[in-house]
Amino acid sequence: MKLKVAVLGGGSWGTTLASLTARNSPTTIWARNEATVNEINEHHTNSKYLPSALLHRHLKASTSIKETVEDADVIVMGIPSQNFRKVLQDAKPYIRPWVPIISLAKGLEMETRMRMTEIIKEILPGHPAGVLTGPNLAKEIHSGKAAAAVIAMVDKTIAKELQTVFNSGLFRVYTNNDVIGCELGGALKNIMAIATGMGDGANAGDNTRSALITRGLSELTRLGVAMGGKRKTFAGLAGMGDLVATCSSSKSRNHHVGFQLGTGKTLDEIIEEMNEVAEGVKTAKVVMELSKEYGVPMPISEEVYKVLYEGNTVADAFRGLINIDIGSEEEPG
């Protein structure tokens, strides 16, 4: 029997993934907005988040969390990190025992500094928790362009079973048992995407972008390993792969935020104009706390934080990075 899939969250990535899994398994997506749900059911589109994209005809949508999850064999959480806990708590009474919960979020909860799989384990102990991550720009994937992702779970058997649910055509899904590393790679790279976006918006050039991506990878790897991730994970799809895609693409929300900052717009102006969440904006606060807790220097993240929250300009940020003492490439900094 095919596994029944429930996807919570009707944004661009949640909708894209639901349309992909609908090819392999019966899939229902939950969205708050009744108009969005009706559009998916009647026209097989979600024009707010995926303009001109046609969704799989077998994908169903609902405004009822109960109806969406009560018969599901796997739950996919396409919810931004700061709303993740609330939606999961709302779904909890209707989720059957032992059903795997998979996160798509690439952020950290601000109040607790927890990863999404940690929240899953806290609210639904006993349920296998995992993350689907990697260089996954939703609009490209939905348009049929090739992409690769990682499903990270401690239990390899469950991960391999779910691999067949998510793998679809040109969307190739690999397994990994380093949940910590995969989650942190997805969350931390968003801050680096803001940094490279700032450089692109200020017309800093390709060399600057390359340096920021490379030193950014070193920076996020140091913190990720200190927090329990495996170094090799950050050289793979969940680390370098996701970092390169997010730092280089105009389709990236976090790069977009940085780019607009680089052109002189304020953060409030940028957020006001967006209809989706750029996770790196809030993750930057959490990362500064983690940097101090683990004693890991995060110079790029620190300069991004100062631009976002302390009134520094993009020019200030680049001056700050230039003034850092030059050391060995193997050393922090």
Residue, then its C-alpha position, 0 to 999 in steps of 0.5 A: m500500500k502507498l503511504k498517505v502523505a500530509v503536508l502542513g503549509g501552503g507556501s511555495w516549498g510546501t506546495t511544491l513538495a506536496s505536488l511532487t509527493a502526489r505523483n507517488s502517494p495520496t497527498t493532502i496539503w493544509a493551508r490556512n487560507e480558504a481561497t488558496v485551498n479552493e484554488i488548489n482543489e478547483h484549478h490545481t494552482n497556487s498563484k500567490y506562491l507559484p505563479s503560472a505553475l500547474l500542480h499535480r491533479h491528484l493533490k488535495a487541499s484542506t483548511s482542516i488540520k484534523e482532516t489533513v493528518e488523521d489518516a496520514d502515514v507521514i507528516v511533512m511540516g512546511i511551516p516557518s520555524q517561528n510558527f512550527r511549534k504552534v502548528l505542530q501542537d494544533a495537529k498533535p491530537y489528530i496524528r496517529p502513533w509512531v507516524p514520522i514527522i519531517s521538517l522542511a524548515k531551515g531555521l532555529e526557534m528564537e526563544t529556545r534556540m531549538r532545531m525543528t526535530e528537537i521540537i518534534k521530539e518534545i511535542l511528539p515523543g516516540h515519533p521518528a523525526g527527520v528533515l528534508t533539506g538541500p539546494n531546493l529552490a521551489k520554483e525551479i523544482h516545480s518547473g521541472k529542473a533537476a535538483a537533489a535533496v537529503i532526507a536526514m533521519v537517525d533510523k536509516t530504514i525509515a529514511k529509505e522508505l520515505q526516500t521513495v515517497f519524496n524521490s520524483g523524476l528529476f528530484r533526487v533524494y539521498t539519505n543521511n543519518d546526520v540530522i544535526g548537521c543537515e538541519l544546521g546547514g540549512a539554517l546557518k546558510n541563510i545568514m550567509a545568503i543575506a551577506t552575499g546578497m548585500g554584496d551583490g546589491a552593493n555591486a561588490g563583485d563576483n570575487t567578493r561573493s566567492a570569498l563570502i561563500t567560501r569563508g561562510l562555509s568555513e564559519l557555519t561548519r565550525l559552529g555546526v561541528a561544535m554543536g554535534g554535526k559531522r564535518k563531512t555533512f557540511a561539504g555535501l548537499a545540506g551544507m555547501g550545496d544549499l549554501v551555493a544555491t541560496c547565495s547565488s540565486s535571485k530566487s532565494r528569499n534570504h539573498h533577496v533581503g540582503f540584495q535589497l539591503g545592499t541597495g539601501k532599503t531598510l529591513d522593515e521596507i523589505i519585509e513589508e514587500m515580501n509575502e514569504v518568510a526569509e528565515g535568516v533574518k531571525t536565525a541571525k539573532v539565535v546564531m549570535e547567542l550560539s556563537k558565544e555559547y560554543g565559543v565559535p567566532m562567526p565574523i560574517s554572521e556578526e556583521v549581518y546581525k549588526v546590519l539587521y539589528e544594530g543600525n549598521t550599513v552594508a558599507d560598515a559590514f564590509r569594513g568590519l570584515i576587512n579589519i579582521d586580522i588575517g590568519s591561516e585558512e585553517e583557523p577561525g576568522 
